Amino acid sequence: SDFFGLYSYFLYNMINIYTYHTKKNCIMIQIALVGETSIVVEEGIKKNVPEKLFILHTKNESKFKFEDKAKILKEKIELEYKIPTKLKKVGAFDMDNIINTILGIIMKEKEESKKSLQRNDFAINITGGTKAMVAAASTAAYLAGSRLYYVLNPEQARGTDIVLELPVPSIPRNDNRGNTTK
């Protein structure tokens, strides 16, 4: 009976360690780019439900009303998924603006949170938006050390996991003793 008690304790702790390291129970703040196809934002939040969502969108254009669609998506997510959602307008091709917006969101959330948010408590869904937005968001993920997601087309990727977590190389960081960690 002592063996089974010890074994149960060991299993319980291994599950907790696995859950911690896979971040299934983490506080997650998701930042999503949106373009013409808003379904990718919804699919992204279904995989790992965030505590808060920021949607980066561009201004209305004559051919497509990006800002209007983002407002509709925000209302839908708050109503159906009960996720607090904020909209941020960015320039479709202004990479500095997009990087600074994402890093600003992360910094502000870390400062305002009552919990100690870590870099991997943030996830960026790079599926929507222009190619410049995707490049800028990927750069911001690298600089912030956050997680990065891509959502496959739901109509083409049936029966598979359509939300892919992409690798983000880590920046070596120096501690106060001169040691470098990754």
N, C-alpha and C positions, 0 to 999 in steps of 0.2 A: 504494500500500500504506500510506503514511503517513496518507492520508485515511481509509481503512477502520479503521486502528488508532485514530485520534483519534475517529472516529465510534463505534466499539465502546466506547471509554472513556466517551464522552459518554452513550451509551445506558445503560451499566451504572450510571453515577452517577445518571441520571434515574430509573431503576428503584429504586435505593436511596433516593433522596429521596422518591419517591412512596410507597414502602413505609413509610418512616419517618413521613411525614405522614398516611398513612391508618391508621397504627398496627396494621398486620397482624402486626407482629412485636413488639408491645409486651408488656411484662409486664402481665398484666391480672389484677386481683383483682375478682371479680364479687360483688355483693351482690344477692340476689334475695328478693323478697317471695313468700310462698307462702300460698295459701288452700286452697279445696277442690280446685282443679285444679292438680296438681303437674306435669303434662306441659309447662306453659309454662316451668318452670325448666329442664327437660331440653332443650327446643327452644332456649332462650336460650344454653345452654352449647355447643350444637352449632355455632352460628354462629361464635362466637369463643371457642375453648376457653380458659378462664381457668387460671392457675396455682393459684389458690385460690378457693374459693367460700364465702360466708357466706349462710346461709338464715335470714331473719327470719320467725318464725312466732308464732302466738298460742297461748294455753293450750287445753287440751282443753275442749270444750263438750259438753253433753248430746246435741246433734244431730250434731256432727262432732268427731272427735278430731284437731284440728289438730297438736298436739304429737306425737302418735303417728305421724301421717302424715309429718311432717317428719323424724322419726327414720328411718323406712323409706326416705324419699327420700335422706337423707344416706348411708345404707348402700349403696343402689343406685348412687348417683353415684360413691362411692369405689370400689366393686367394678367397675362397668362402664366408667366413664370415667377412673378412676384420678386423680381430682381431690380433693385434700385439702379437706374440707368441715367447716365449723363451724356449729353451730346457735346462734341467739340468740333468746330469747323476748322478745317485746315486747307491749305493750298494744294491743289491736285499734283503740282510739280515742284513745290517748295520744300525740298528735303530738309533744310535747316529748321523750318517751321514745324515739320512733322516730328523730327527727332526731339526738338525742344519741347514740344507739346507732350510727347510720351514721357520723356524724362521728368518733366514738370509734374505730370500726374503721379508718377511713381514717388517722387520726392515729397509731394504734398500729402499723399496717402500715408507714407511712412511717418511723417511728422504728426499728422492728425490722429493716427490710429492709437487706440488705447492698448493694443496688442503689439508685440514686437514683430513687425513684419520683416521677413527676410526677402532676399532677391527672388527666390523661386516661389514666392507667394503671388507673383505677378505673371500673367500669361498674355501673350500678344497673338491675336488671330490675324494672320497676314493674308487671308484669302481674298478679300475684297479690295477695291480701290485700284488706282493706277499702278503701273510698274514702279514709278518713282516713289509712291507711297509705300509699296512693299519693300523696296530697297531701304528706305528711311526707317521703317518700322523694324526691319531686321537689324539694322545698325544700332538702333536704340535698344533692342533686346540684348545685343552683344555688350553694349556699354553698361547697361543696367544689370546684366547677368540674369535676366528674366527668362521664362520659358517661352517657346515659340510654337505656334500651331498652324497647320494648314488643313483646310477642309476640302476633301475631294468632292467632285460633283455628285450629289446624291443619286441622280438618275443614271450615272454611268458606273458607280461603284457599289451597286446593290449587293447585299450579303457580306460586305467587308466592313472593317472598321474605317469609317470615312474621315475620322479626325486623327491626323497624324501629328505627333509631337516631333518637331525637328531639332536636330542637335545644334546647340549654341556653344561655341568654344568659350572657355572661361578666360577672363583676363587675370594674369597673375597679380595678386594683391600682396602688398607688404604689410606685415604687422609692425607693431611699435618696437620690435627687437631686431628689425632688419631681415627677418625671414620672409621668404616669398612662398605663397601658397597659391594653388589653382582652384 
